[in-house]
Amino acid sequence: MKILHTADWHLGKRLDRFSRLEEQILVLNEIVEITDEQNIDLVIIAGDLFDNFNPSVEAVELFYKTLKRLSLNGKRPVIAIAGNHDSPNLINAPDPLARECGIILIGHPKAKISHFETEYFGISNSEEGFIEIKFKNSEILVRILHTPYANEIRLKEYFGENKEEQINKVLSENWKHLADQFCDENGINILTAHLYMNKKGTEILEEPEGEKPIKIGNADLIFSDIIPSQIQYTALGHLHGFQNIGSPEKPVVYSSSPISYSFSEAGQKKYIAVIDAEPGKNVSFEKIQLQSGKSLARKTFDSIDKTVDWLLKNPNTFVELTLESETFLTADERKRLYQSHKGIVYLIPKIKNQNLNENSVHEINLNQNIEFLFQDYFKSKNGGQEANEDLMNLFNEILNA
């Protein structure tokens, strides 16, 4: 049985003022092509399907069209779970219709999927947080423990969590109960979850810059040693870089986001995982690099000429640009930079001689609009750096509240 694992599509996500929709169309088309070329039997999408609770019409349309193509109109099962960016109710809503195309959408922890059959496969067994898939042309059963993102409120509602109980204990008991009941060596046993998971005793993995964090200190950190021994492969979502925090014999894999979404991911390669699995044996898997999507770069220069030269040589890139100089950039210098490249997301001036700035007296016009006053204040505290659109939107949100 060949299984494709992908995650963290974040459909509708922007990079500051730049839309990423065209890149997302290209990379999802690439994933569909790989799925067909590899003759994949089952697709798992491990959460963060959208970038927010109210995705755009274009993002929703792209999502459903892609899932229909992945499913080959019902021939291939596609399982998608909600992440911390997703509205579980939005993910659940079209599930009855989606099943007609072989698509299983799971929004809530411990959701119970009702039995159904298509011409090619069916749900032969189901429990809260568990499904078993039986293919019409194969005797192999695929068992999947599924845990969409679970915050404290959802855990209380679905797992009956007491406030003093730790999330590790709750999940460990739930997964063990399901695995002991349903996962023997006569089938393929998979766990998929959207969680912050790490291997106990190793360095804490960093969440992506700009990602809504699901770890506060170590309170919501899940350890991989609670995964039941029957599970052959764990398909995770949340962290945007590809990594196996399990072992070669029993992989616990973050498949990565399909494109780079923040400058903390600059230079990262992006992948999907293709798993070869059969009952009672260790799985093997390969990561296949995705080629679509613009690269992201964090660059620092100390002259306009060097900066412009690099920008002209790297046109198909989003760039966070830090420019070190003795004085603030002039309007003409800014204009020259922006005219040489269409993908400058952030321009950060860094003044080498801070004494000039610190010793100078800056006259403040208190009659200005409060937005302009805030922008002046921000620049004065950040070496002349302009407040970006996200920061100004947040300022206005607080102001209006």
C-alpha positions as CSV (number, residue, x, y, z in Angstrom):
1,M,0.0,0.0,0.0
2,K,1.4,3.4,-1.0
3,I,0.3,6.4,1.2
4,L,1.1,10.1,0.5
5,H,1.5,12.4,3.5
6,T,1.3,16.2,3.2
7,A,0.3,19.0,5.5
8,D,0.2,22.7,6.3
9,W,-1.2,23.9,2.9
10,H,-2.4,27.3,4.5
11,L,-4.5,28.1,1.5
12,G,-5.2,31.8,1.3
13,K,-2.1,32.8,3.3
14,R,-0.4,36.0,2.3
15,L,3.2,37.3,2.8
16,D,2.5,40.8,4.1
17,R,0.8,42.5,1.0
18,F,1.7,39.6,-1.4
19,S,-0.8,36.9,-2.3
20,R,0.5,33.4,-2.6
21,L,-2.5,31.9,-4.3
22,E,-0.8,31.5,-7.7
23,E,2.1,29.6,-6.1
24,Q,-0.4,27.5,-4.1
25,I,-2.2,26.5,-7.3
26,L,1.1,25.5,-8.9
27,V,2.3,23.4,-5.9
28,L,-1.0,21.7,-5.4
29,N,-1.0,20.8,-9.1
30,E,2.5,19.3,-8.5
31,I,1.2,17.3,-5.6
32,V,-1.6,15.9,-7.7
33,E,0.8,14.9,-10.5
34,I,3.1,13.2,-8.0
35,T,0.2,11.3,-6.5
36,D,-0.9,10.0,-9.9
37,E,2.7,9.2,-11.1
38,Q,3.4,7.3,-7.9
39,N,0.1,5.3,-8.0
40,I,-0.7,6.4,-4.5
41,D,-3.5,4.4,-2.8
42,L,-4.3,6.8,0.0
43,V,-3.7,10.5,0.7
44,I,-3.4,12.0,4.2
45,I,-3.4,15.8,4.8
46,A,-2.4,16.5,8.4
47,G,-4.0,19.8,9.1
48,D,-3.8,23.6,8.5
49,L,-5.7,23.2,5.3
50,F,-6.5,26.9,5.3
51,D,-4.7,29.8,6.9
52,N,-7.6,31.2,8.9
53,F,-11.1,30.4,10.1
54,N,-12.8,32.4,7.3
55,P,-10.8,31.5,4.1
56,S,-11.5,33.4,0.9
57,V,-13.8,32.0,-1.8
58,E,-10.7,31.4,-4.0
59,A,-8.9,29.4,-1.3
60,V,-12.0,27.2,-0.6
61,E,-12.5,26.6,-4.3
62,L,-8.9,25.6,-4.7
63,F,-9.1,23.2,-1.7
64,Y,-12.1,21.3,-2.9
65,K,-11.0,21.1,-6.6
66,T,-7.6,19.7,-5.5
67,L,-9.2,17.1,-3.2
68,K,-11.5,16.0,-6.0
69,R,-8.5,15.6,-8.3
70,L,-6.5,13.7,-5.6
71,S,-9.4,11.3,-5.0
72,L,-9.7,10.5,-8.7
73,N,-13.5,11.0,-8.4
74,G,-13.8,8.5,-5.6
75,K,-11.2,5.9,-6.6
76,R,-8.6,7.0,-4.0
77,P,-9.4,7.8,-0.3
78,V,-8.3,11.3,0.8
79,I,-8.3,12.0,4.6
80,A,-7.9,15.7,5.7
81,I,-7.9,16.7,9.4
82,A,-8.2,20.2,10.8
83,G,-5.2,22.1,12.2
84,N,-5.0,25.1,14.6
85,H,-5.6,27.5,11.7
86,D,-8.8,25.8,10.6
87,S,-12.4,26.1,11.7
88,P,-13.4,22.6,12.7
89,N,-17.0,23.3,11.8
90,L,-16.0,24.6,8.3
91,I,-14.0,21.5,7.7
92,N,-16.8,19.2,8.9
93,A,-19.6,20.9,7.0
94,P,-19.3,19.4,3.5
95,D,-18.2,15.9,4.8
96,P,-21.4,14.0,3.8
97,L,-21.1,15.3,0.2
98,A,-17.3,14.9,0.1
99,R,-17.7,11.2,1.0
100,E,-19.4,10.6,-2.4
101,C,-16.0,11.5,-3.9
102,G,-14.0,9.4,-1.5
103,I,-13.0,12.4,0.7
104,I,-13.1,12.2,4.5
105,L,-13.0,15.5,6.3
106,I,-12.4,15.5,10.1
107,G,-12.7,18.7,12.0
108,H,-13.0,17.7,15.7
109,P,-11.0,15.4,18.0
110,K,-12.7,12.0,18.5
111,A,-15.0,12.6,15.6
112,K,-16.8,9.4,14.6
113,I,-17.1,8.8,10.9
114,S,-20.2,6.9,9.9
115,H,-19.8,3.8,7.7
116,F,-20.1,4.3,4.0
117,E,-19.0,2.7,0.8
118,T,-18.0,3.8,-2.7
119,E,-17.4,1.7,-5.7
120,Y,-13.8,1.3,-4.8
121,F,-13.5,1.3,-0.9
122,G,-15.5,1.6,2.3
123,I,-15.2,2.4,6.0
124,S,-15.4,-1.1,7.5
125,N,-15.0,0.0,11.1
126,S,-15.3,3.3,12.9
127,E,-15.0,4.6,16.4
128,E,-14.4,8.1,17.9
129,G,-10.9,9.0,16.7
130,F,-10.5,5.9,14.5
131,I,-11.4,4.6,11.1
132,E,-10.6,1.4,9.2
133,I,-10.6,1.4,5.4
134,K,-11.3,-1.7,3.3
135,F,-10.4,-1.6,-0.4
136,K,-12.5,-3.5,-2.8
137,N,-9.5,-4.8,-4.8
138,S,-7.3,-5.7,-1.8
139,E,-7.5,-7.7,1.4
140,I,-5.3,-5.1,3.2
141,L,-7.1,-3.1,5.9
142,V,-5.8,0.4,6.7
143,R,-6.4,1.6,10.3
144,I,-6.1,5.3,11.0
145,L,-6.1,7.0,14.4
146,H,-7.0,10.6,13.7
147,T,-6.5,13.6,16.0
148,P,-7.2,17.0,14.6
149,Y,-5.8,20.0,16.5
150,A,-7.1,20.0,20.0
151,N,-6.9,23.1,22.2
152,E,-7.8,23.0,25.9
153,I,-11.5,23.8,25.2
154,R,-11.8,21.0,22.6
155,L,-10.0,18.5,24.8
156,K,-12.4,19.2,27.7
157,E,-15.4,18.8,25.3
158,Y,-14.2,15.7,23.5
159,F,-11.8,13.9,25.8
160,G,-13.4,14.9,29.1
161,E,-10.1,16.5,30.3
162,N,-9.9,17.6,33.9
163,K,-8.0,20.9,34.3
164,E,-5.1,19.4,36.2
165,E,-4.6,16.6,33.7
166,Q,-1.8,16.9,31.2
167,I,-2.5,16.6,27.5
168,N,0.1,13.9,27.1
169,K,-1.8,11.6,29.5
170,V,-5.2,12.3,27.8
171,L,-3.9,11.5,24.4
172,S,-1.7,8.6,25.5
173,E,-4.7,6.8,27.1
174,N,-7.0,7.6,24.2
175,W,-4.5,6.4,21.5
176,K,-3.6,3.2,23.5
177,H,-7.2,2.3,23.9
178,L,-7.9,2.6,20.2
179,A,-4.7,0.8,19.1
180,D,-5.2,-2.1,21.6
181,Q,-8.8,-2.5,20.3
182,F,-8.3,-2.2,16.6
183,C,-4.7,-2.3,15.5
184,D,-3.2,-5.7,15.1
185,E,-0.6,-7.0,12.7
186,N,-3.2,-8.0,10.1
187,G,-3.5,-4.4,8.9
188,I,-1.6,-1.2,8.2
189,N,-1.7,1.1,11.3
190,I,-1.3,4.8,10.9
191,L,-1.6,7.8,13.3
192,T,-2.3,11.3,11.9
193,A,-2.4,14.4,14.1
194,H,-1.9,18.1,14.1
195,L,0.0,18.7,17.3
196,Y,3.3,20.1,18.6
197,M,5.2,16.8,19.1
198,N,8.8,16.2,19.9
199,K,11.1,13.4,21.0
200,K,11.6,13.4,24.8
201,G,15.1,14.5,25.8
202,T,15.9,16.3,22.5
203,E,16.2,20.0,21.7
204,I,12.9,21.9,21.5
205,L,11.8,22.3,17.8
206,E,11.0,25.9,16.8
207,E,7.5,26.8,15.5
208,P,7.5,28.7,12.3
209,E,7.8,32.5,12.4
210,G,4.3,34.0,12.0
211,E,2.6,30.7,12.9
212,K,-0.1,30.8,15.5
213,P,1.8,29.0,18.4
214,I,0.2,25.9,19.9
215,K,2.9,25.5,22.5
216,I,3.1,27.8,25.6
217,G,6.2,26.9,27.4
218,N,6.1,23.1,27.6
219,A,2.4,22.8,28.5
220,D,1.2,21.7,25.1
221,L,4.2,19.8,24.0
222,I,3.4,16.2,23.1
223,F,6.1,13.5,23.4
224,S,6.5,10.9,20.7
225,D,7.0,8.1,23.3
226,I,3.2,8.1,23.9
227,I,2.5,6.8,20.3
228,P,1.2,3.2,20.6
229,S,3.7,0.5,19.6
230,Q,1.3,-0.8,17.0
231,I,1.5,2.4,14.9
232,Q,3.8,1.9,11.9
233,Y,3.9,5.6,10.7
234,T,2.8,8.9,12.3
235,A,1.8,11.6,9.9
236,L,2.1,15.0,11.6
237,G,1.3,18.6,10.7
238,H,2.2,22.0,12.3
239,L,6.0,22.4,11.9
240,H,6.9,23.7,8.4
241,G,10.2,22.0,7.9
242,F,10.5,18.3,7.0
243,Q,11.8,16.1,9.9
244,N,11.5,12.6,11.3
245,I,11.4,12.8,15.1
246,G,10.8,9.0,15.3
247,S,13.1,6.2,14.1
248,P,13.8,4.8,10.6
249,E,11.7,1.8,11.6
250,K,8.8,3.7,13.0
251,P,8.8,7.2,11.5
252,V,7.1,10.2,13.1
253,V,7.2,12.7,10.3
254,Y,6.4,16.4,9.8
255,S,6.1,16.4,6.0
256,S,6.6,20.2,5.8
257,S,4.5,23.0,4.2
258,P,4.4,22.9,0.4
259,I,6.0,26.3,0.0
260,S,7.9,28.7,2.4
261,Y,5.5,30.9,4.2
262,S,7.8,33.0,6.4
263,F,11.3,34.3,6.4
264,S,12.2,31.8,9.2
265,E,11.8,29.2,6.4
266,A,14.2,31.0,4.0
267,G,16.3,28.5,2.2
268,Q,14.2,25.5,3.2
269,K,13.4,22.7,0.8
270,K,9.8,21.5,0.8
271,Y,8.6,17.9,0.5
272,I,5.8,15.4,0.6
273,A,6.3,11.9,2.1
274,V,5.5,8.7,0.2
275,I,5.1,5.7,2.4
276,D,5.3,2.0,1.4
277,A,3.5,0.0,4.0
278,E,2.3,-3.6,4.5
279,P,0.8,-5.4,7.5
280,G,3.2,-6.5,10.3
281,K,6.3,-5.0,8.8
282,N,8.3,-1.8,9.2
283,V,7.4,0.9,6.7
284,S,9.8,2.6,4.3
285,F,9.3,6.1,3.1
286,E,10.9,8.7,0.8
287,K,10.6,12.4,0.8
288,I,10.0,13.9,-2.6
289,Q,11.1,17.5,-3.0
290,L,8.5,20.0,-4.4
291,Q,9.7,22.5,-7.0
292,S,6.9,25.1,-7.1
293,G,6.8,28.3,-5.2
294,K,9.1,31.3,-4.9
295,S,12.1,31.1,-2.7
296,L,12.4,33.4,0.3
297,A,15.7,35.2,1.2
298,R,16.9,37.2,4.2
299,K,19.7,39.4,2.9
300,T,21.9,42.1,4.5
301,F,23.9,44.6,2.5
302,D,26.0,47.7,3.3
303,S,25.6,49.5,0.0
304,I,22.8,50.4,-2.5
305,D,24.9,49.2,-5.5
306,K,25.5,45.7,-4.0
307,T,21.9,45.5,-3.1
308,V,20.5,46.4,-6.5
309,D,23.0,44.0,-8.2
310,W,21.7,41.1,-6.1
311,L,18.1,42.1,-6.5
312,L,18.4,42.2,-10.3
313,K,20.0,38.7,-10.3
314,N,17.3,37.2,-8.2
315,P,13.9,38.4,-9.6
316,N,11.8,35.4,-8.7
317,T,12.3,35.8,-4.9
318,F,10.6,37.3,-1.9
319,V,13.2,39.1,0.1
320,E,13.5,40.6,3.6
321,L,16.2,43.2,3.1
322,T,18.4,44.8,5.8
323,L,20.5,47.7,4.6
324,E,23.3,48.9,6.8
325,S,24.3,52.5,6.2
326,E,25.7,55.6,8.0
327,T,22.5,57.5,7.6
328,F,18.9,56.9,6.8
329,L,17.9,55.9,3.3
330,T,16.8,58.8,1.1
331,A,13.6,58.7,-0.9
332,D,15.6,58.3,-4.2
333,E,17.5,55.3,-2.7
334,R,14.2,53.6,-1.6
335,K,12.7,54.3,-5.1
336,R,15.8,52.7,-6.8
337,L,15.5,49.6,-4.6
338,Y,11.8,49.1,-5.2
339,Q,12.1,49.7,-8.9
340,S,14.8,47.0,-9.2
341,H,12.7,44.3,-7.6
342,K,9.0,43.5,-7.3
343,G,9.4,41.1,-4.3
344,I,10.8,43.3,-1.5
345,V,8.5,42.3,1.4
346,Y,10.4,44.1,4.2
347,L,13.0,46.9,3.9
348,I,14.9,47.3,7.2
349,P,17.3,50.2,7.4
350,K,20.1,49.7,10.0
351,I,22.1,52.7,11.0
352,K,25.7,52.0,11.8
353,N,26.4,55.2,13.7
354,Q,23.6,55.1,16.2
355,N,25.1,58.1,18.1
356,L,24.0,60.4,15.4
357,N,20.4,59.3,15.9
358,E,20.5,59.2,19.7
359,N,22.1,62.7,20.1
360,S,19.9,64.4,17.6
361,V,16.8,66.3,18.8
362,H,13.6,65.2,16.9
363,E,10.7,67.7,17.1
364,I,7.4,65.9,17.4
365,N,4.2,67.4,16.0
366,L,1.5,66.4,18.5
367,N,-1.2,67.7,16.1
368,Q,-0.6,64.8,13.8
369,N,-3.1,61.9,13.3
370,I,-2.4,59.3,16.0
371,E,-1.5,56.8,13.2
372,F,1.3,59.1,12.1
373,L,2.4,59.6,15.7
374,F,2.7,55.9,16.2
375,Q,4.6,55.5,12.9
376,D,7.1,58.2,14.1
377,Y,7.4,56.5,17.5
378,F,8.1,53.1,15.9
379,K,10.7,54.5,13.6
380,S,12.5,56.3,16.4
381,K,12.7,53.1,18.4
382,N,13.7,50.9,15.5
383,G,16.5,52.7,13.7
384,G,14.2,54.3,11.1
385,Q,12.4,51.0,10.2
386,E,8.9,51.6,9.0
387,A,5.9,49.9,10.7
388,N,4.6,47.3,8.2
389,E,1.0,46.7,7.2
390,D,0.3,43.9,9.7
391,L,1.6,46.1,12.6
392,M,-0.5,49.1,11.5
393,N,-3.6,46.9,11.2
394,L,-3.0,45.6,14.7
395,F,-2.5,49.1,16.0
396,N,-5.8,50.2,14.4
397,E,-7.6,47.1,15.8
398,I,-6.4,48.0,19.3
399,L,-7.2,51.6,18.8
400,N,-10.8,50.9,17.6
401,A,-11.4,48.4,20.5
